[in-house]
Amino acid sequence: MTLKSILPSLFIAFAATAMGQQVDRLGLTDMNITRSDSASLRVSMTVKPSLCHLKRDQLMKVVPVLRSSDREFELELTPYAIAGKNQYYYTIREDQYKGELFRSGSSVTEQYAVNVAWQPWMADAVLDFDVTTSACCGAPVSDEEIPVAELNYMPPTVTADLDYIEPIAVETKEYALEGRAYVNFPVNRTEIFPDYLNNPIELKKIINSIDTVRDNKDATIQSITLTGYASPEGPYLNNVRLAKGRTEAVKEYVRKQYDFPASVFISSSVPEDWVGLRESIEKSNLPMRDKMLGFIDSDYPIETRNDKFRATFPTDYEWLLKNVYPWLRHTDYLIKYTIRKYTDVNEIKEIIKTRPQNLSLDEFYLAAQSYPVGSKEYDEVFDIAVLMYPDEPVANLNAANSAIRRGDYERAEKLLDRAGDNDDAKYAKGMLYAKMGDYDKALGFLYKCNSPKADAAIKQINEIKDHKGGVNFIQH
């Protein structure tokens, strides 16, 4: 088998090539390294033993090796050997070398070419020749690693000019805490019994929520609203009475636990919770599900709706009465409060560690500016801010920019889904996909972005797309 037998039948090169590189003492000339459209790499050269001058008893083995620049990957190519006159015949006679063997000084010329499948690490690799020279009987003379060529197919890196957006400052920081309690009452009665059934636990829900705000030294409760709901069964006017009376009973019980002004407490009621009933039916697989939903969505008079509903769907009604209606009797509570404004950066940093929910977005931003851009602390501030404000576009955009800078593209993509559709968000999306190597998707966002930064990024990406790469041969 000769080296010619490993040549491909067709090879289409698109990368730059370099010709005429001489490595005389290895018996080589006319070296080429090219990359093909079919994603393979070709190494070719001419082997001229006449260029190599060895002593009569010497043998030189040459192994071309592709190595990644970080030495993590390597690939050995087809080796060959050149031997002095005595060693050449001795090696043939003893059948001691299985590769291609040439005699030093011979006028034979052989074309060497090998194709290997392209792998990403080859974009930044070196072609080395591992050369081992031995004397008579295999005694080593020297081992060398000769760098021959540097592969430079790595495209230029996209440079992103990401800006962190300063949120609009708020002077009054308003917050709300809400929940639901299932306070039980004896049938058709409105007076409250704190120890009745599960009431100790349910009433504690409301108390604990209020205490969470009250115990925050920087918070001021503005209002506590209690809204009571009754299930849609029985006479409508009686449900009006029950919903209102039971809500007042819960409000008075809660009010007496504190010394807040009476004006802080607000109560309202919903005589029949048809919204909750509809939600439960929609999630069910009841036989008459769709017809019941159609009825609830109709404008049938509220005063007689329950009677008609029960008469129209008697079987399903019995199931709903047992399994759903008890959960339609509930008290929803909403606690509105304000938090004082923070201006001292050091205080804000401490609050980030203990009560980050107390901070507004502009206060988070103020703390971030005290750290170097891109530092661990800088990124952490924006990551915590978006946890506190998951639906705020500015919070998502700033956290996404931090994620892009540190290479966390999966997180950045999720955050940018909630970052809005302004020019800053479009630019960040363009830079994200450019960093990910999806240049067409990146350009789709950047072309829609009205910004000089976007124009510069478009130019960068187009240059990268046109980049072909090449090979630098090392002179010896």
N, C-alpha and C positions, 0 to 999 in steps of 0.2 A: 504493500500500500504506500503510495506516495502522497506528499502534501497536496498535490493537485486534486486528489480525490475528495477533499473536503470543501472545495469551492462550490458555491451555490450555482444553480442554473441561471438565475436572474437576480440582480441586485440593483435597487434604485436608490442612489445616495442623494441626500438633500443637504447634509451638513458640509461645512467648509473642510477641505482636505489640505494636507501639507505633503509635498513631494520632495524626494531627494535627500531626506535625512540620512546621514551616514553614521553607522556604528561599526566602523571597519573591523575592529578586533573581534567582533562577534560574527563577522561574515555577513553583514546585513547592509542593504541599501534600499532606496525607494520605499520608505515606510509610509503607510496610509492608515488612518483611522476614520471611519465614516459611520454615520447613523442613517438607517433606512426608514422609508415610509412605513414599512411593515413592522416597525418597532424592534429592530434588531441592530446589533453593532457589529461592524466588520473590521478586523485587523488584518492588514495585508502588507507584505514586504517581499523583497527578493533576497534569497539566500545565496551568497557567493563565497564558497569556501576559499576561493583564491585570495580573499581579503584577510583571512584569518591565518596567522602564523603561529603554530604550536610546535613544541618540541616533539620528537619522534614518539616519545612514550606518554604524551599527555592526552587527556580526554576532557573536553569542555561540554558540559550539559547546560542548555539554555531553556528555562521555563518562563514564558511570558505570563504575567499575573496581573489581572485587574484588581486594584485595591481601592476601597472607598477612602476618602480623605481622612476619616476618623479611624480607619483600620478595623472597623466593625465587620465589614464584608470583604470577601475576596473571591476571585474566580480564576482558576488556572486554565490557561489555553494550551493548545497542542505544543508539546516540547520538541526540541530537536537537539542533536549533538554533533560536534565536529571533533575529529581525532587526528593526532599525528600519524605518520605512516605506519609505524610499528603497532601502535595502539589500535589503529583502525582495523587492521587485519586480525589482530588478536581478538578484538571485540566481536567481529563477525564470526570468527572461527568458534569462539566459546559461546556465542549467542547470548551475550551479557547485556545487550541494550535493545529494548523492544520498540523504541521510537525511530524516527527518521535519523539516519547516521550519514555524515559526510566526511570526506577526507580533507584535512587541512591542505590548502594550496591547490586543490583540484579546480579545474576550469569548468566544472559542472555548475549550471545555474538553475535554481529551483524557485518556483513561485509559491509563496506561503500565503494562505488566506484562511481565515476562520470566521464564522458567523456565530454570535451568541445572542440569546434572547435579551432584549433590553430590560433592565431593572432600574427602578428609580434612583438607587444609590449611585449608579454609573454616571449620573449627571455631574457629579463632582468627585471624580476618581482619578487615579494615576495608573498608567501602564508601567509596571516594573519588569525588568528581566532578572530573574534569580539565576545567577551563573555559578556553577560549581566546577572548578578545575581540579582534576586529579592526575597523579603520575602513575607510573608503572605499578601494577597490582592494586590499584585503587587508592593509593596513598594520597590524601588530600593536599592540595597546594593552596587553594584559596576558595572562599565563598563570598560572593558579592551580591548586592541588591542594587541594580542600576536603574534609576528612574529614566524613563524614555519619553513619556508624553503625559501631559495633563489634560483631562477632559473637562471642558467648560461649557456644559449644556444647561447648567442651572440658570433659569431665567432671573432677571433682576427682581428684587423684592419691592412690592408695592409700599410706598410710604404714605401713611395715613395722617392727615392733619385733623385729628379729632378734637372737638371743643366740648368742654363741660358747660352745661347751661345753668346759669344762675336762676333759681326759682324766684317768682314774684314774692316779695316779703309780705307777710300777713301780720297785722297789728293785733287782731283778736283771734286767738286760737280756739276754735269751737270744736268740741268732740261730742260723740254720742255713744252710749253703751246700751244695748237692748237685749232682751231675753223674753222667755215665755215660761209661765208657771201654771200648773194644773191644780188650782185650789178647789177642793171638794166642798160641796154644800149638801145638806139633806134635801130630799126631793121637795121642790116647790118652796124652799125657804131661802132667805137672803142673809140671815145672821151668820157670822163667821165663828167657827169652832177651830181654834189653832191646833188642837190635838186630834181632830177628826181624820180618820183614814191616813192618807199620805201627806196631810197638810204641814206637819213639821218640816218635812224636806222641801216641799214646794214653796212655802213662805220663806224658808231660809235662802232659796235661790234669789229672791228679790232683795232680801237684807244683805246678803253677801255682795251682790252687785253694787248696791249703794255704798257699802263699806269700802269696796275697792276704790271708789272715787273719793269718798270722804277722807280716807286715810292718806291720800296723795296730798302732801302739804302744799303743793303748787296748784292744786285744782280748786275750783269754785263751782259748786252745783248750781245750775240756773233753774232747772225744772225737772220734776219726776212725773211722767205721764203714765197712767195706768188705764188700759183699755180692756174691758171685759167682753167676752163673747159667749153667747148661748148657742146651743145646737138647735137646728130648725125642726123642732118637734113640739107638738101641742099648739095651743092657740097663740097667735102672733102677739097679741097685746100682753099676754102673760109672759112671753119671752122678753118683751120690752121691759117689763117690771123686773124680771129676774136678772137680766143683764145689767141693768142700771143699779139695782139694789146690791147685787153681789160685788160689783166693782167698787161702790162706795164703801162697802164693808172692808174690802181688802185695803183700800186707800186709808181708811181710818186706822186700821190695824198697823199699817206701815208707818203712818204719820206719828203715831204715839211712841214709836221706837226712837224718835229723834227730836231734836229741838229746833228743826228747821222752821222758818215761817210757813204758815198754812198756805200762803200764795205759791210756794214752790210746788205743791202737789196739784196735779190736774187729772181729772178722770173723764172718761168717755166710754161709750158702750156700743156694741153691735148686737142687736136682738137675735139675729140668726146668721151663723157663719156659713153662708152659701159658697163663699170663695174657698174656704177650707174643704168643704164637702166636694166641690168640683175637682180640686187637686187630688183628693183621695180616689175619686172615681176614675179620673184620667189615668192614674197609675195602676188601676186594677184590671182584671180580665173578666169582669162580670158580664153575663150574657147580654144585658141591655145597656152596656156601657155607653155606646154612642148615642142611643136615644135619650138616655138620662142627661148626658152632656148637652144635647140639643135643647132639652126642656129647661135646664138651668140657665142656658144662654138666652132663652126667650124672655119676653117682657111680661110674662104672666104675673099678675098682681102679687105683691109680697105678702099681703095679709092672708091670702088663701093658698099660697104656693105649696106649703108643706102638705096640706090636705090633698091637693091634686097630685102631688108627687107620690104620696103614699098610695093613693088609689090607682095610679097608672102603673106603678112598678112594685106591687105588693111583695113579691118574693125577694127581690133585691133589697127592698126597703128593710125587711126584717134582718137581713145580714148586715146592712149598714148601721141599723139601730144598735146592734150588739158590738160591732167591731170598729166602727168609725165615729159614731156620734159622741161617745165619751171623750174623744180627743178634740172635739169641736168646742168643748166648754173649757176655756182657758183665759188667762189674764196675761196680756202682753205689756211689758214695761219698757219705757224709754227714758234714759237718764241723760240729760243734756248738761254739759259742763264746759268750763273754759280753763285753760292753763296759762299761767303768766308767761310773759315774753322773757327769753334769755338773751343776753347780749355778751356775756363773758365767755370767751372761747374755752377756757379751762373748765368752767362749770358745765358747759355743753358736753365736753369730752367725758366728764364723769357721768352725766345723765345718759349718754349713749350706752354706758356700761350697765346702768341700773334701771332707768325708765325711758328707753328710747321712744316709747309711745307718747311721751310728753313733748316731743320736738316737732317743729314744723320743718318743711323741706328746706326753707332758707336757712334755718339754724343748722341743719345737717351740712349744708353747703359751706357755711361759715367755718365749721369745724374742719371740713376737708381741706380748705385753703391753708390751714396751718401746717399741713404736711406736704412733703415733696410730691409732685405729680407722679403717679405710677408707683408710689411706695405701697407697702402692704397696708399701712394704716389709712392711707388715702383711699385705696380700693375698698377697705372694710367699711368706711363711713357710707359710701354709696350703696354697698350691698345691704347694709342694715336699713338705710333709708328706703330702699325699694321694698323691703319686707314690711315696713310700716305703711308704705303707700303703694301697694301693688298695682293700683289702677291709674296712677298718675303718670302721664307720658314723660314728664321731665325726669322723674325718678327712674323710670325704665331706661330712658336714653342715656343718662349719666352712668348707670350701672352697666349698661351694654357697652359703652365706650371703654370702661375699665376692663370688662371681660375681653374685648377685642385686643386691647393693649397687651394683656397677659396670655393671649392665645386660647382662651376658653370660648371657642366659636359656637359650640352647641348652646351654651348658656346665653351668649350674646344674641343668637337667633331667636330664642324664646322671648327674651326681654324686648327685642325690637318689634315683636308682634304687637306690643302694647305701648310703643313709643310715639304713636301718632303718624301723621303723614306730611309734616312740614319739611322744609329743606334740610334741616339738621338731621332729621331721622332718615331721609332719603340718602343723604351723604353717608351716614353711618352704615346703612344697609349696603350701599355700594361698596364701601371699604371692607365690610365683613365678607361679602362674596368674592371680592378681589383677593383677600387674604386666603380664602378657601380654594382659590384657583378657578372659580366659576366666573370667568371674565364676562361672558355674555349676559349673565344675570346681573352682574355688577354694573355693567354699562346701562342696562335697562333702568336702573334706579338713578344713576348719575346723569343720564340725559334728561331726566325729568327734574333735576335739581338746578335751581337758579342760583349759582354760587361760583365765584372764581376758583374756589377749592375743587369743586366738581370738574371744572374745565381742565385743571391741572391733573386731576386723577384720571380723567378720560385719556389725556395724552400719555400718561404713564402706562396705562393698561394697553393702549394700542401699540406702544413700543414693545411691551412685553409679549404681546401676541405675535409681533413680527420677529421676535428674537429666535434665531436659529441655533445659536451656540457654535462651538467649534473645538479645535484641538490645538494646544501649544506644544510643539516638540522641543525637548530639552537638548540644548547643544552640548556636545561632548568634545 
